[in-house]
Amino acid sequence: MHPLVTQQHIDDYARDGAVLVRGLFAGFVDEIAAGIEMNMSDPGPYAAENLKPGETGRFFDDYCNWTRIPPFDAVIRRSPAAEVAADLMGSDSAQLFHDHVLVKEPGTSKATPWHQDSPYYFVEGTQTLSFWCPVDPVGAASLRCVAGSHLWPRPVLPTRWLSEENFYADEDAYMPVPDPDAEGMRILEWPMEPGDAVAFDFRVLHGARGNESDIRRRAFSLRLVGDDARYVERPGRTSPPFPGHGMRPGDRLREDWFPTIFRRSDDIIGREAAGA
């Protein structure tokens, strides 16, 4: 295992679907912050402003920009994130799915709605993992995860953040979005320093409060999948859509679009060569 990972991390991740990894991106905070600024000054085609007229602050998000923003590419390939993800997932490999930037400026009252990522995506498996890393200290605006929700028998209905409309038409295949606070669910959340990261399963219900503080809340997310992840078809347009991917149900994600960042056999060979 990577030195940042303990057996307790692995056990907690398996049980709760989410765990805090202190300092995972500690050596890369400046690069992430630089990448976020590049992203915000030159948004990609999927960028969104998530506030309705009259709501205060700013809630910006964008994804799938690592191929055009060099700091993101460097962090993905040089940080220990992929190896740590493989350890937590119990996978021999970690394959990149996409990156995601979420910025809440000071005084932003808008909460990130409760949701699971998996229903939006065209990939499924028991080995899926997102990292959520702030580059500013966070307290009340930290990520919130419902413990054990990755094991629920039905996925939660995906909705559009701004319009609050259902993402797919077949509501019967999903459970309604719950209210974890009102329903007394066990919610995991941590005060975090820049470079800390929450690791969570794509199937975990999560959200975040608004940012009522006087400092920015910039967060960088990295989505990775393991050995058993496969392409699946959804009843509508997925998010991200990745048009023209050409994959069929049951395929592994194509390596030329979704590169494998860590493979344990390669790591072992590399360490043996270094030792020799």
ZAMIVEX-669359 format. One record per residue (C-alpha): residue in one letter; chain; x negated, y, z. Coordinates in Angstrom, 2 decimals, always signed. Example, Ala and Ser with C-alpha at 12.3 -4.5 7.8 and 13.67 -1.06 7.14 Angstrom:
# residues 2
+-----+-------+---------+---------+---------+
! res ! chain !      xx !      yy !      zz !
+-----+-------+---------+---------+---------+
!   A !     A !  -12.30 !   -4.50 !   +7.80 !
!   S !     A !  -13.67 !   -1.06 !   +7.14 !
+-----+-------+---------+---------+---------+
//
This chain:
# residues 276
+-----+-------+---------+---------+---------+
! res ! chain !      xx !      yy !      zz !
+-----+-------+---------+---------+---------+
!   M !     A !   +0.00 !   +0.00 !   +0.00 !
!   H !     A !   -0.98 !   +3.62 !   -0.41 !
!   P !     A !   -2.30 !   +5.11 !   +2.87 !
!   L !     A !   +0.71 !   +7.44 !   +3.13 !
!   V !     A !   +3.08 !   +4.46 !   +3.24 !
!   T !     A !   +3.70 !   +2.30 !   +6.31 !
!   Q !     A !   +5.86 !   -0.75 !   +6.78 !
!   Q !     A !   +8.24 !   +1.51 !   +8.70 !
!   H !     A !   +8.68 !   +3.66 !   +5.60 !
!   I !     A !   +9.51 !   +0.57 !   +3.55 !
!   D !     A !  +11.95 !   -0.79 !   +6.14 !
!   D !     A !  +13.72 !   +2.57 !   +6.54 !
!   Y !     A !  +13.98 !   +3.03 !   +2.79 !
!   A !     A !  +15.50 !   -0.42 !   +2.33 !
!   R !     A !  +18.04 !   +0.15 !   +5.13 !
!   D !     A !  +18.95 !   +3.81 !   +4.64 !
!   G !     A !  +18.05 !   +4.44 !   +1.01 !
!   A !     A !  +16.06 !   +7.54 !   +1.99 !
!   V !     A !  +12.87 !   +8.28 !   +3.90 !
!   L !     A !  +10.59 !  +11.27 !   +4.49 !
!   V !     A !   +6.98 !  +11.04 !   +3.26 !
!   R !     A !   +4.98 !  +13.83 !   +4.87 !
!   G !     A !   +2.35 !  +15.50 !   +2.68 !
!   L !     A !   +2.98 !  +13.45 !   -0.47 !
!   F !     A !   +2.40 !  +16.48 !   -2.73 !
!   A !     A !   +0.31 !  +18.47 !   -0.23 !
!   G !     A !   -2.58 !  +18.86 !   -2.68 !
!   F !     A !   -0.31 !  +19.91 !   -5.53 !
!   V !     A !   +1.93 !  +22.63 !   -4.08 !
!   D !     A !   +0.30 !  +25.45 !   -6.05 !
!   E !     A !   +0.59 !  +23.50 !   -9.31 !
!   I !     A !   +4.26 !  +22.71 !   -8.67 !
!   A !     A !   +4.98 !  +26.36 !   -7.82 !
!   A !     A !   +3.22 !  +27.49 !  -11.00 !
!   G !     A !   +5.23 !  +24.98 !  -13.03 !
!   I !     A !   +8.49 !  +26.20 !  -11.50 !
!   E !     A !   +7.66 !  +29.80 !  -12.40 !
!   M !     A !   +6.85 !  +28.73 !  -15.98 !
!   N !     A !  +10.13 !  +26.83 !  -16.12 !
!   M !     A !  +12.20 !  +29.74 !  -14.84 !
!   S !     A !  +10.58 !  +32.23 !  -17.20 !
!   D !     A !  +11.05 !  +29.87 !  -20.16 !
!   P !     A !  +14.05 !  +27.62 !  -19.42 !
!   G !     A !  +14.64 !  +24.43 !  -21.36 !
!   P !     A !  +17.81 !  +23.44 !  -23.23 !
!   Y !     A !  +19.39 !  +21.90 !  -20.13 !
!   A !     A !  +18.84 !  +24.85 !  -17.78 !
!   A !     A !  +21.87 !  +25.96 !  -15.79 !
!   E !     A !  +22.94 !  +28.77 !  -13.48 !
!   N !     A !  +25.25 !  +27.15 !  -10.96 !
!   L !     A !  +27.17 !  +30.06 !   -9.47 !
!   K !     A !  +30.67 !  +31.26 !  -10.25 !
!   P !     A !  +31.41 !  +35.00 !  -10.66 !
!   G !     A !  +31.35 !  +36.69 !   -7.29 !
!   E !     A !  +29.14 !  +34.09 !   -5.57 !
!   T !     A !  +26.00 !  +35.56 !   -4.08 !
!   G !     A !  +22.37 !  +34.72 !   -4.79 !
!   R !     A !  +21.11 !  +32.47 !   -7.56 !
!   F !     A !  +21.11 !  +28.68 !   -7.99 !
!   F !     A !  +18.99 !  +27.67 !  -10.98 !
!   D !     A !  +18.27 !  +24.14 !  -12.12 !
!   D !     A !  +16.61 !  +22.56 !  -15.13 !
!   Y !     A !  +15.21 !  +19.14 !  -16.02 !
!   C !     A !  +13.15 !  +17.15 !  -18.55 !
!   N !     A !  +10.38 !  +19.72 !  -18.94 !
!   W !     A !   +7.23 !  +17.78 !  -18.02 !
!   T !     A !   +6.12 !  +17.40 !  -21.66 !
!   R !     A !   +6.00 !  +21.18 !  -22.20 !
!   I !     A !   +4.91 !  +22.44 !  -18.76 !
!   P !     A !   +1.29 !  +21.35 !  -18.11 !
!   P !     A !   +1.38 !  +21.72 !  -14.29 !
!   F !     A !   +4.28 !  +19.26 !  -14.09 !
!   D !     A !   +2.46 !  +16.75 !  -16.28 !
!   A !     A !   -0.66 !  +17.08 !  -14.12 !
!   V !     A !   +1.27 !  +16.56 !  -10.87 !
!   I !     A !   +3.07 !  +13.51 !  -12.25 !
!   R !     A !   -0.12 !  +11.84 !  -13.41 !
!   R !     A !   -2.58 !  +12.89 !  -10.68 !
!   S !     A !   -0.50 !  +12.80 !   -7.50 !
!   P !     A !   +0.04 !   +9.55 !   -5.54 !
!   A !     A !   +3.81 !   +9.80 !   -6.14 !
!   A !     A !   +4.08 !   +6.89 !   -8.60 !
!   E !     A !   +2.10 !   +4.50 !   -6.40 !
!   V !     A !   +4.09 !   +5.50 !   -3.31 !
!   A !     A !   +7.32 !   +5.01 !   -5.26 !
!   A !     A !   +6.25 !   +1.50 !   -6.31 !
!   D !     A !   +5.45 !   +0.68 !   -2.66 !
!   L !     A !   +8.83 !   +1.88 !   -1.42 !
!   M !     A !  +10.78 !   +0.20 !   -4.23 !
!   G !     A !   +8.90 !   -3.10 !   -3.88 !
!   S !     A !   +7.96 !   -2.84 !   -7.54 !
!   D !     A !   +4.77 !   -3.65 !   -9.41 !
!   S !     A !   +5.19 !   -0.57 !  -11.58 !
!   A !     A !   +6.63 !   +2.94 !  -11.54 !
!   Q !     A !   +7.96 !   +4.41 !  -14.78 !
!   L !     A !   +8.78 !   +8.10 !  -15.21 !
!   F !     A !  +12.43 !   +8.94 !  -15.86 !
!   H !     A !  +12.40 !  +12.74 !  -15.64 !
!   D !     A !  +11.56 !  +15.84 !  -13.62 !
!   H !     A !  +14.07 !  +18.29 !  -12.11 !
!   V !     A !  +13.69 !  +21.82 !  -10.71 !
!   L !     A !  +16.24 !  +23.32 !   -8.28 !
!   V !     A !  +15.86 !  +26.87 !   -7.00 !
!   K !     A !  +18.11 !  +28.66 !   -4.50 !
!   E !     A !  +17.19 !  +32.28 !   -4.01 !
!   P !     A !  +17.66 !  +33.94 !   -0.58 !
!   G !     A !  +21.29 !  +34.60 !   +0.26 !
!   T !     A !  +22.67 !  +31.85 !   -1.99 !
!   S !     A !  +25.83 !  +30.56 !   -0.33 !
!   K !     A !  +26.48 !  +27.84 !   -2.94 !
!   A !     A !  +25.97 !  +24.32 !   -1.63 !
!   T !     A !  +24.70 !  +21.48 !   -3.80 !
!   P !     A !  +27.79 !  +19.24 !   -3.99 !
!   W !     A !  +27.69 !  +15.74 !   -2.53 !
!   H !     A !  +26.88 !  +13.29 !   -5.33 !
!   Q !     A !  +24.98 !  +10.17 !   -6.32 !
!   D !     A !  +22.54 !  +10.47 !   -9.22 !
!   S !     A !  +23.02 !   +6.95 !  -10.58 !
!   P !     A !  +26.49 !   +7.46 !  -12.16 !
!   Y !     A !  +25.15 !  +10.37 !  -14.24 !
!   Y !     A !  +22.19 !   +8.35 !  -15.57 !
!   F !     A !  +21.96 !   +5.66 !  -18.25 !
!   V !     A !  +19.71 !   +3.49 !  -16.10 !
!   E !     A !  +20.59 !   +1.03 !  -13.32 !
!   G !     A !  +18.66 !   -1.24 !  -10.99 !
!   T !     A !  +17.80 !   -1.81 !   -7.36 !
!   Q !     A !  +14.37 !   -0.23 !   -7.96 !
!   T !     A !  +15.08 !   +3.45 !   -8.57 !
!   L !     A !  +13.67 !   +6.39 !   -6.65 !
!   S !     A !  +13.73 !  +10.19 !   -6.60 !
!   F !     A !  +11.31 !  +12.45 !   -4.76 !
!   W !     A !  +12.55 !  +15.86 !   -3.59 !
!   C !     A !   +9.70 !  +18.18 !   -2.69 !
!   P !     A !  +10.00 !  +21.82 !   -1.54 !
!   V !     A !   +7.25 !  +24.34 !   -2.18 !
!   D !     A !   +8.68 !  +26.61 !   +0.53 !
!   P !     A !   +9.37 !  +25.70 !   +4.18 !
!   V !     A !  +12.95 !  +24.50 !   +4.50 !
!   G !     A !  +15.25 !  +24.02 !   +7.46 !
!   A !     A !  +19.02 !  +24.28 !   +6.96 !
!   A !     A !  +18.59 !  +24.27 !   +3.15 !
!   S !     A !  +16.87 !  +20.87 !   +3.18 !
!   L !     A !  +18.10 !  +17.83 !   +1.29 !
!   R !     A !  +20.82 !  +15.82 !   +3.06 !
!   C !     A !  +21.26 !  +12.08 !   +2.43 !
!   V !     A !  +23.99 !   +9.73 !   +3.68 !
!   A !     A !  +22.26 !   +6.73 !   +5.22 !
!   G !     A !  +23.13 !   +3.40 !   +3.61 !
!   S !     A !  +25.21 !   +4.87 !   +0.78 !
!   H !     A !  +23.03 !   +3.09 !   -1.79 !
!   L !     A !  +24.72 !   -0.13 !   -0.64 !
!   W !     A !  +28.32 !   +1.01 !   -1.10 !
!   P !     A !  +30.38 !   -1.37 !   -3.27 !
!   R !     A !  +31.56 !   +1.32 !   -5.70 !
!   P !     A !  +29.81 !   +4.43 !   -7.02 !
!   V !     A !  +31.06 !   +7.91 !   -6.22 !
!   L !     A !  +32.89 !   +9.75 !   -9.00 !
!   P !     A !  +30.46 !  +12.12 !  -10.74 !
!   T !     A !  +31.66 !  +15.70 !  -11.22 !
!   R !     A !  +30.36 !  +18.79 !  -12.99 !
!   W !     A !  +28.74 !  +21.12 !  -10.46 !
!   L !     A !  +30.08 !  +24.41 !  -11.80 !
!   S !     A !  +33.53 !  +23.53 !  -13.14 !
!   E !     A !  +34.08 !  +20.72 !  -10.57 !
!   E !     A !  +35.69 !  +18.62 !  -13.32 !
!   N !     A !  +35.23 !  +14.85 !  -13.44 !
!   F !     A !  +32.27 !  +13.75 !  -15.55 !
!   Y !     A !  +33.99 !  +10.64 !  -16.92 !
!   A !     A !  +37.65 !   +9.90 !  -17.59 !
!   D !     A !  +37.89 !   +6.48 !  -15.88 !
!   E !     A !  +38.44 !   +7.54 !  -12.28 !
!   D !     A !  +39.49 !   +4.04 !  -11.18 !
!   A !     A !  +35.94 !   +2.75 !  -11.57 !
!   Y !     A !  +34.69 !   +5.17 !   -8.90 !
!   M !     A !  +35.44 !   +6.13 !   -5.32 !
!   P !     A !  +36.44 !   +9.74 !   -4.55 !
!   V !     A !  +33.71 !  +12.09 !   -3.37 !
!   P !     A !  +33.75 !  +11.82 !   +0.44 !
!   D !     A !  +33.20 !  +14.57 !   +3.00 !
!   P !     A !  +30.36 !  +13.07 !   +5.06 !
!   D !     A !  +30.44 !  +15.76 !   +7.75 !
!   A !     A !  +34.19 !  +15.46 !   +8.34 !
!   E !     A !  +34.10 !  +11.66 !   +8.14 !
!   G !     A !  +31.28 !  +11.27 !  +10.67 !
!   M !     A !  +28.80 !   +9.58 !   +8.34 !
!   R !     A !  +25.14 !   +9.33 !   +9.40 !
!   I !     A !  +23.38 !  +12.11 !   +7.52 !
!   L !     A !  +19.60 !  +12.18 !   +7.21 !
!   E !     A !  +17.92 !  +15.58 !   +6.91 !
!   W !     A !  +14.53 !  +16.86 !   +7.89 !
!   P !     A !  +12.84 !  +20.25 !   +8.34 !
!   M !     A !  +10.14 !  +20.14 !   +5.69 !
!   E !     A !   +6.89 !  +21.88 !   +4.86 !
!   P !     A !   +5.61 !  +22.52 !   +1.33 !
!   G !     A !   +4.34 !  +19.26 !   -0.14 !
!   D !     A !   +6.51 !  +16.98 !   +2.01 !
!   A !     A !   +8.89 !  +14.78 !   +0.03 !
!   V !     A !  +12.12 !  +12.91 !   +0.64 !
!   A !     A !  +12.24 !   +9.63 !   -1.27 !
!   F !     A !  +15.75 !   +8.42 !   -2.02 !
!   D !     A !  +17.47 !   +5.78 !   -4.12 !
!   F !     A !  +19.40 !   +6.99 !   -7.19 !
!   R !     A !  +22.51 !   +5.51 !   -5.54 !
!   V !     A !  +22.24 !   +7.52 !   -2.32 !
!   L !     A !  +24.92 !  +10.16 !   -1.73 !
!   H !     A !  +23.13 !  +13.46 !   -1.19 !
!   G !     A !  +23.61 !  +17.22 !   -1.27 !
!   A !     A !  +22.26 !  +20.41 !   +0.28 !
!   R !     A !  +23.60 !  +23.49 !   +2.00 !
!   G !     A !  +23.28 !  +26.95 !   +0.53 !
!   N !     A !  +20.20 !  +29.03 !   +1.25 !
!   E !     A !  +21.28 !  +31.66 !   +3.74 !
!   S !     A !  +17.65 !  +32.34 !   +4.75 !
!   D !     A !  +15.49 !  +35.26 !   +3.62 !
!   I !     A !  +13.00 !  +33.11 !   +1.68 !
!   R !     A !  +13.30 !  +31.21 !   -1.61 !
!   R !     A !  +14.01 !  +27.51 !   -1.65 !
!   R !     A !  +12.16 !  +26.07 !   -4.62 !
!   A !     A !  +12.27 !  +22.30 !   -4.99 !
!   F !     A !  +10.71 !  +19.90 !   -7.48 !
!   S !     A !  +12.23 !  +16.46 !   -8.01 !
!   L !     A !  +10.61 !  +13.51 !   -9.73 !
!   R !     A !  +12.71 !  +10.52 !  -10.86 !
!   L !     A !  +11.03 !   +7.13 !  -11.22 !
!   V !     A !  +12.20 !   +3.58 !  -11.90 !
!   G !     A !  +10.73 !   +0.17 !  -11.16 !
!   D !     A !  +10.52 !   -3.29 !  -12.70 !
!   D !     A !  +14.22 !   -4.18 !  -12.67 !
!   A !     A !  +15.62 !   -0.91 !  -14.07 !
!   R !     A !  +17.49 !   -1.31 !  -17.35 !
!   Y !     A !  +19.37 !   +0.88 !  -19.81 !
!   V !     A !  +23.17 !   +0.82 !  -19.40 !
!   E !     A !  +25.97 !   +2.49 !  -21.32 !
!   R !     A !  +28.29 !   +4.92 !  -19.52 !
!   P !     A !  +31.85 !   +5.90 !  -20.49 !
!   G !     A !  +30.68 !   +9.32 !  -21.68 !
!   R !     A !  +27.72 !  +11.64 !  -22.18 !
!   T !     A !  +25.05 !  +11.07 !  -19.54 !
!   S !     A !  +22.98 !  +13.69 !  -17.78 !
!   P !     A !  +20.23 !  +13.95 !  -18.91 !
!   P !     A !  +21.52 !  +12.85 !  -22.34 !
!   F !     A !  +18.23 !  +12.01 !  -24.15 !
!   P !     A !  +19.86 !  +12.07 !  -27.62 !
!   G !     A !  +18.55 !   +9.61 !  -30.19 !
!   H !     A !  +16.86 !   +7.29 !  -27.70 !
!   G !     A !  +17.92 !   +4.16 !  -29.64 !
!   M !     A !  +18.00 !   +1.83 !  -26.62 !
!   R !     A !  +20.50 !   -1.01 !  -26.18 !
!   P !     A !  +22.11 !   -2.26 !  -22.96 !
!   G !     A !  +19.64 !   -4.40 !  -21.03 !
!   D !     A !  +16.54 !   -2.75 !  -22.52 !
!   R !     A !  +13.77 !   -1.42 !  -20.36 !
!   L !     A !  +13.31 !   +2.30 !  -20.86 !
!   R !     A !  +11.16 !   +2.93 !  -23.91 !
!   E !     A !   +7.55 !   +3.57 !  -22.93 !
!   D !     A !   +6.90 !   +6.30 !  -25.48 !
!   W !     A !   +9.60 !   +8.48 !  -23.89 !
!   F !     A !   +9.37 !   +7.20 !  -20.30 !
!   P !     A !   +5.72 !   +6.32 !  -19.60 !
!   T !     A !   +4.61 !   +3.91 !  -16.91 !
!   I !     A !   +2.58 !   +6.07 !  -14.52 !
!   F !     A !   +1.50 !   +3.30 !  -12.14 !
!   R !     A !   +1.05 !   -0.42 !  -12.58 !
!   R !     A !   -0.29 !   -2.41 !   -9.64 !
!   S !     A !   -2.33 !   -4.82 !  -11.76 !
!   D !     A !   -4.12 !   -1.87 !  -13.37 !
!   D !     A !   -4.79 !   -0.35 !   -9.97 !
!   I !     A !   -6.27 !   -3.61 !   -8.65 !
!   I !     A !   -8.52 !   -3.96 !  -11.70 !
!   G !     A !   -9.64 !   -0.36 !  -11.33 !
!   R !     A !  -10.50 !   -0.80 !   -7.64 !
!   E !     A !  -12.40 !   -4.00 !   -8.32 !
!   A !     A !  -14.39 !   -2.29 !  -11.06 !
!   A !     A !  -15.19 !   +0.60 !   -8.74 !
!   G !     A !  -16.32 !   -1.82 !   -6.07 !
!   A !     A !  -18.56 !   -3.63 !   -8.52 !
+-----+-------+---------+---------+---------+
//
